[in-house]
Amino acid sequence: MKLSAEQTRSLLESVAAVKPDELDCDGCFEHLAEFVELELTGAEIPEALAKVRRHIAQCPCCKDEHNALLDSLRALDSEQA
């Protein structure tokens, strides 16, 4: 499979944006529920969970999981109201 110039540029930008202490997908998923609960309540996200925010900004799979969890919890919340 040959990548286009745009795909190559995007891939290199993603790699360059990764910091040595970033979470991988497993680490992100481990903290995702806590992150979403804080997000829903409008609470401040502690620095330890800011890594989750950075990861979901760069990872489409984890972003999908984040959005699905967020949507599910919002739906539950509206049913209980």
N, C-alpha and C positions, 0 to 999 in steps of 0.2 A: 504494500500500500504506500503510495507516494503522497506526502503531505504538501498542501499548497503553501505558498509563502505566508499567507495569513494564518494558517493553522500552525505553522512552525513558529511564527512570532508569538502567537497566543500561548503556545506550549512553553516557550522560553520565558515569557513573562510570568507564567504561573510558577515555574520552577524557581525563578529569581525571587519571587515573593515569599517563598517558604523560609521561615526562620528556624534555627536549630531546635528551639524548644516548642515547636508547634505540635498539635495533636494529630494523631492519625485518625482514621475513621472509627476504629474501635474505641479510642479514647474519647472522641467526640460523642459517640453514641452512649457511652457510660455516663456522661454528664448532661445529656440533652434534656432529659425530663426536668432536672433541677433548673437548667437554663430557661426552659420554656415557662415554668411556673413563675420564676422571677420576672420574666418578660411580661407575662399576663397581668401580674399585679402591679407592674410599673416600678418595681423595686430596682435599686441600683445593682448593676451586674458587677460582682467583685472581679478583681483582676484575674483570679484563678479561672473564672468562667469566661473571661474575655477571649480566651483561646478558642472556646467553642464558637463564638461569634466570628472570629477570623477564619476558622475552618469552614463553617457553613457558607461563608462568602466566597470561598474558593472551590468548594466541592459540590458539584451538582447533586450527587447521590444523597449526601448528608443534608443538603438544603431541602431536598424533597422530603426526607424524613422529618426535618424540623417543621416544614409547612404542614405536613400531614398531622403531626402531633398537635401543633398549634390549632389547626382547624378542628380537630377532634375535641380538644379541651374547650374551645370556644363554643362548640355545638352543645357539649354537655352542660356548660355553664348557662347557656340560654334556655335549655330545657328545664333546668332547675329554678330558673327565675320566674 
